[in-house]
Amino acid sequence: MEGLTDGQTTQEERRVCRLLLALPLLPSTRIETAFNKIYELSSGRLKQVCDYMVAQWILPSSSFLPALWPSFMQFIRTTNSHEGYHNRL
C-alpha cells in the first residue's frame, strides 16, 4: 500500500482525511453512518485508508470499536490532562 505520504495529495483527499479525523467528535451512535458516507466519497488511495479503518476500527471483530473512541460531549478530549498529572508527580 502506497499511502498518502508522497506529498501529492489532492484537495479532495485532504478533505476526506479531515472528515475521518473528525469522526471521534460525533456521538458513537452516528459514527458508523458518517463513516459510510465518507467511504462513498472516497476513491483510489483513500479507499485503502477506509478499508484499513474498517478492519481496525469499525468491524465488530476490531480491537477498538466506535463506541470506545468518541469524545463527544466530554469535558477533556485529549490526554493533556494525564500528561499534566504525570509531570506534577
Backbone as a printed PyTorch tensor [residue, N CA C, xyz], in Angstrom:
tensor([[[  0.8420,  -1.1760,   0.0000],
         [  0.0000,   0.0000,   0.0000],
         [  0.8870,   1.2380,   0.0000]],

        [[  0.6480,   2.1270,  -0.9030],
         [  1.4810,   3.3100,  -1.0730],
         [  1.2530,   4.3280,   0.0310]],

        [[  0.0490,   4.5580,   0.4330],
         [ -0.2460,   5.5430,   1.4710],
         [ -0.4080,   6.9300,   0.9090]],

        [[ -0.5400,   7.8870,   1.7910],
         [ -0.7820,   9.2770,   1.3880],
         [  0.3930,  10.1820,   1.7240]],

        [[  1.5570,   9.6170,   1.9480],
         [  2.6960,  10.4220,   2.3880],
         [  3.6310,  10.8390,   1.2670]],

        [[  3.2030,  10.7020,   0.0320],
         [  4.0850,  11.0390,  -1.0820],
         [  4.1170,  12.5350,  -1.3980]],

        [[  3.3620,  13.3360,  -0.6500],
         [  3.3430,  14.7740,  -0.8860],
         [  2.4760,  15.1880,  -2.0540]],

        [[  1.7830,  14.2630,  -2.6490],
         [  0.9700,  14.5560,  -3.8210],
         [ -0.5250,  14.3920,  -3.5260]],

        [[ -0.9600,  14.7230,  -2.3300],
         [ -2.3750,  14.5760,  -2.0010],
         [ -3.1880,  15.6800,  -2.6590]],

        [[ -4.3710,  15.3230,  -3.0660],
         [ -5.2640,  16.2870,  -3.6940],
         [ -6.0830,  16.9920,  -2.6160]],

        [[ -6.7380,  18.0480,  -3.0100],
         [ -7.6030,  18.7710,  -2.0790],
         [ -8.7300,  17.8600,  -1.5890]],

        [[ -9.2590,  17.0320,  -2.4490],
         [-10.3260,  16.1000,  -2.0620],
         [ -9.8140,  15.0620,  -1.0590]],

        [[ -8.6080,  14.5690,  -1.2570],
         [ -8.0310,  13.6150,  -0.3050],
         [ -7.8430,  14.2610,   1.0600]],

        [[ -7.3790,  15.5020,   1.0710],
         [ -7.2100,  16.2030,   2.3470],
         [ -8.5540,  16.4220,   3.0300]],

        [[ -9.5840,  16.7320,   2.2510],
         [-10.9190,  16.9390,   2.8100],
         [-11.4480,  15.6670,   3.4460]],

        [[-11.3290,  14.5390,   2.7490],
         [-11.8110,  13.2630,   3.2770],
         [-11.0190,  12.8730,   4.5240]],

        [[ -9.7150,  13.1160,   4.5440],
         [ -8.9090,  12.8230,   5.7350],
         [ -9.3750,  13.6550,   6.9250]],

        [[ -9.6950,  14.9260,   6.6850],
         [-10.2040,  15.7600,   7.7770],
         [-11.5340,  15.2280,   8.2940]],

        [[-12.3780,  14.7560,   7.3990],
         [-13.6490,  14.1750,   7.8230],
         [-13.4260,  12.9190,   8.6650]],

        [[-12.4680,  12.0880,   8.2490],
         [-12.1620,  10.8790,   9.0180],
         [-11.6390,  11.2330,  10.4060]],

        [[-10.7990,  12.2490,  10.4840],
         [-10.2430,  12.6590,  11.7700],
         [-11.2990,  13.2570,  12.6950]],

        [[-12.3900,  13.7530,  12.1260],
         [-13.4530,  14.3490,  12.9390],
         [-14.4420,  13.3170,  13.4690]],

        [[-14.3770,  12.0850,  13.0190],
         [-15.3330,  11.0660,  13.4600],
         [-15.4230,  10.9160,  14.9780]],

        [[-14.3260,  10.9420,  15.7200],
         [-14.4440,  10.7920,  17.1840],
         [-15.2060,  11.9280,  17.8650]],

        [[-15.4310,  13.0220,  17.1700],
         [-16.1730,  14.1380,  17.7480],
         [-17.6810,  13.9250,  17.6830]],

        [[-18.1040,  12.8850,  16.9770],
         [-19.5280,  12.5670,  16.8540],
         [-19.9750,  11.6480,  17.9820]],

        [[-21.2800,  11.6230,  18.2670],
         [-21.7790,  10.6050,  19.2020],
         [-21.5220,   9.2200,  18.6190]],

        [[-21.2460,   8.2610,  19.4640],
         [-20.8770,   6.9190,  18.9900],
         [-21.9550,   6.2890,  18.1280]],

        [[-23.1980,   6.6580,  18.3490],
         [-24.2920,   6.0850,  17.5580],
         [-24.3120,   6.6030,  16.1250]],

        [[-23.5930,   7.6760,  15.8430],
         [-23.5970,   8.2650,  14.4970],
         [-22.3170,   8.0120,  13.7180]],

        [[-21.3280,   7.4260,  14.3630],
         [-20.0220,   7.2610,  13.7280],
         [-20.0910,   6.3530,  12.5080]],

        [[-20.7310,   5.2030,  12.6270],
         [-20.7470,   4.2650,  11.5040],
         [-21.4900,   4.8420,  10.3010]],

        [[-22.6040,   5.5290,  10.5350],
         [-23.3410,   6.1590,   9.4340],
         [-22.4900,   7.2250,   8.7550]],

        [[-21.8240,   8.0450,   9.5550],
         [-20.9640,   9.0920,   8.9940],
         [-19.8020,   8.4790,   8.2300]],

        [[-19.2120,   7.4170,   8.7820],
         [-18.1040,   6.7600,   8.0940],
         [-18.5540,   6.2160,   6.7360]],

        [[-19.7400,   5.6110,   6.6970],
         [-20.2480,   5.0700,   5.4290],
         [-20.4210,   6.1660,   4.3870]],

        [[-20.8500,   7.3480,   4.8080],
         [-20.9790,   8.4770,   3.8700],
         [-19.6070,   8.9220,   3.3780]],

        [[-18.6330,   8.9590,   4.2830],
         [-17.2680,   9.3270,   3.9020],
         [-16.7030,   8.2850,   2.9470]],

        [[-16.9670,   7.0120,   3.2180],
         [-16.4840,   5.9250,   2.3660],
         [-17.0080,   6.0880,   0.9410]],

        [[-18.2640,   6.5000,   0.8090],
         [-18.8490,   6.7210,  -0.5200],
         [-18.1420,   7.8510,  -1.2610]],

        [[-17.6260,   8.8330,  -0.5330],
         [-16.9170,   9.9610,  -1.1510],
         [-15.5040,   9.6040,  -1.5850]],

        [[-14.9460,   8.5650,  -0.9840],
         [-13.5380,   8.2630,  -1.2210],
         [-13.3410,   7.4070,  -2.4630]],

        [[-12.1380,   7.5160,  -2.9990],
         [-11.7570,   6.7080,  -4.1640],
         [-10.2480,   6.5240,  -4.1430]],

        [[ -9.7760,   5.5950,  -4.9280],
         [ -8.3360,   5.3770,  -5.0650],
         [ -7.6510,   5.0590,  -3.7610]],

        [[ -6.6290,   5.8510,  -3.4480],
         [ -5.8360,   5.6130,  -2.2430],
         [ -6.6620,   5.7590,  -0.9710]],

        [[ -7.6670,   6.6240,  -1.0090],
         [ -8.4990,   6.8100,   0.1780],
         [ -9.3610,   5.5860,   0.4680]],

        [[ -9.7100,   4.8300,  -0.5560],
         [-10.4330,   3.5710,  -0.3190],
         [ -9.5700,   2.6320,   0.5070]],

        [[ -8.2670,   2.6200,   0.2470],
         [ -7.3540,   1.7740,   1.0200],
         [ -7.3110,   2.2260,   2.4800]],

        [[ -7.2820,   3.5280,   2.6990],
         [ -7.2880,   4.0610,   4.0630],
         [ -8.5920,   3.6770,   4.7630]],

        [[ -9.6980,   3.8320,   4.0540],
         [-11.0010,   3.4870,   4.6290],
         [-11.1170,   1.9920,   4.8890]],

        [[-10.5930,   1.1770,   4.0000],
         [-10.6070,  -0.2780,   4.2270],
         [ -9.8090,  -0.6390,   5.4720]],

        [[ -8.6780,   0.0340,   5.6740],
         [ -7.8880,  -0.1830,   6.8810],
         [ -8.7090,   0.2020,   8.1110]],

        [[ -9.3750,   1.3490,   8.0430],
         [-10.1800,   1.7900,   9.1810],
         [-11.2980,   0.8060,   9.4970]],

        [[-11.9110,   0.2560,   8.4590],
         [-12.9700,  -0.7320,   8.6820],
         [-12.4060,  -1.9360,   9.4120]],

        [[-11.2750,  -2.4410,   8.9580],
         [-10.6880,  -3.6410,   9.5490],
         [-10.2040,  -3.4050,  10.9800]],

        [[ -9.6270,  -2.2230,  11.2370],
         [ -9.0160,  -1.9630,  12.5400],
         [ -9.9250,  -1.2740,  13.5440]],

        [[-10.9210,  -0.5110,  13.0410],
         [-11.6640,   0.3570,  13.9360],
         [-13.1860,   0.1970,  13.8740]],

        [[-13.7350,  -0.3550,  12.8230],
         [-15.1860,  -0.3420,  12.6440],
         [-15.8310,  -1.7090,  12.8600]],

        [[-15.2420,  -2.7570,  12.2930],
         [-15.8470,  -4.0930,  12.3710],
         [-16.0080,  -4.5590,  13.8210]],

        [[-17.0400,  -5.3650,  14.0820],
         [-17.2200,  -5.8960,  15.4450],
         [-16.0260,  -6.6990,  15.9500]],

        [[-15.2270,  -7.2510,  15.0580],
         [-14.0520,  -8.0300,  15.4670],
         [-12.8100,  -7.1650,  15.6880]],

        [[-12.9150,  -5.8630,  15.4780],
         [-11.7490,  -4.9850,  15.6350],
         [-11.4570,  -4.7240,  17.1080]],

        [[-10.2770,  -4.2440,  17.3680],
         [ -9.8370,  -4.0070,  18.7490],
         [-10.4930,  -2.7820,  19.3770]],

        [[-10.7580,  -1.7800,  18.5750],
         [-11.2730,  -0.5170,  19.0910],
         [-12.5880,  -0.1730,  18.3970]],

        [[-13.6670,  -0.6180,  18.9560],
         [-14.9780,  -0.3620,  18.3710],
         [-15.3260,   1.1210,  18.4480]],

        [[-16.1680,   1.6080,  17.5360],
         [-16.5410,   3.0240,  17.5480],
         [-17.1080,   3.5000,  18.8870]],

        [[-17.7110,   2.6250,  19.6450],
         [-18.2620,   3.0390,  20.9440],
         [-17.1650,   3.4450,  21.9230]],

        [[-15.9240,   3.0340,  21.6800],
         [-14.8200,   3.3300,  22.5900],
         [-14.1120,   4.6470,  22.2910]],

        [[-14.2050,   5.1430,  21.0550],
         [-13.3580,   6.2740,  20.7160],
         [-13.9930,   7.6420,  20.5730]],

        [[-15.2630,   7.8470,  20.7610],
         [-15.7530,   9.2260,  20.6400],
         [-15.4270,  10.0840,  21.8590]],

        [[-15.2350,  11.3660,  21.5980],
         [-15.0260,  12.3290,  22.6700],
         [-16.1700,  13.3320,  22.6830]],

        [[-17.2840,  12.9610,  22.0850],
         [-18.4620,  13.8240,  22.0210],
         [-18.9590,  14.1270,  23.4280]],

        [[-19.1690,  15.4050,  23.7230],
         [-19.7090,  15.8880,  24.9930],
         [-18.8120,  15.5510,  26.1900]],

        [[-17.5460,  15.3110,  25.9640],
         [-16.6270,  15.0670,  27.0680],
         [-15.8510,  16.3400,  27.3550]],

        [[-15.7020,  16.6500,  28.6340],
         [-15.0080,  17.8700,  29.0300],
         [-13.5450,  17.8220,  28.5950]],

        [[-12.8930,  16.6930,  28.8300],
         [-11.4870,  16.5250,  28.4560],
         [-11.4310,  15.5720,  27.2730]],

        [[-10.9030,  16.0630,  26.1390],
         [-10.8790,  15.2460,  24.9370],
         [ -9.4820,  14.7990,  24.5380]],

        [[ -8.4890,  15.1760,  25.2870],
         [ -7.1180,  14.7920,  24.9470],
         [ -6.4570,  14.1430,  26.1520]],

        [[ -5.2620,  13.6830,  25.9550],
         [ -4.5070,  13.1080,  27.0700],
         [ -3.6790,  14.1740,  27.7840]],

        [[ -3.8570,  15.4380,  27.4160],
         [ -3.0740,  16.5010,  28.0410],
         [ -3.2640,  16.5290,  29.5490]],

        [[ -4.4760,  16.2410,  30.0230],
         [ -4.7050,  16.2450,  31.4680],
         [ -3.8820,  15.1600,  32.1390]],

        [[ -3.7550,  14.0060,  31.4940],
         [ -2.9340,  12.9270,  32.0380],
         [ -1.4610,  13.3000,  32.0130]],

        [[ -1.0440,  13.9410,  30.9480],
         [  0.3480,  14.3530,  30.8540],
         [  0.6790,  15.3850,  31.9260]],

        [[ -0.2340,  16.3230,  32.1660],
         [ -0.0240,  17.3130,  33.2090],
         [  0.0530,  16.6720,  34.5830]],

        [[ -0.7890,  15.6820,  34.8200],
         [ -0.7730,  14.9620,  36.0940],
         [  0.5800,  14.2850,  36.2930]],

        [[  1.0500,  13.6020,  35.2590],
         [  2.3170,  12.8780,  35.3770],
         [  3.5010,  13.8400,  35.5140]],

        [[  3.4320,  15.0030,  34.9250],
         [  4.5050,  15.9880,  35.0610],
         [  4.5880,  16.5120,  36.4890]],

        [[  3.4330,  16.5650,  37.1770],
         [  3.4240,  17.0530,  38.5590],
         [  3.9470,  16.0100,  39.5370]],

        [[  4.0100,  14.7510,  39.1410],
         [  4.4820,  13.7090,  40.0640],
         [  5.9470,  13.8410,  40.3900]]])
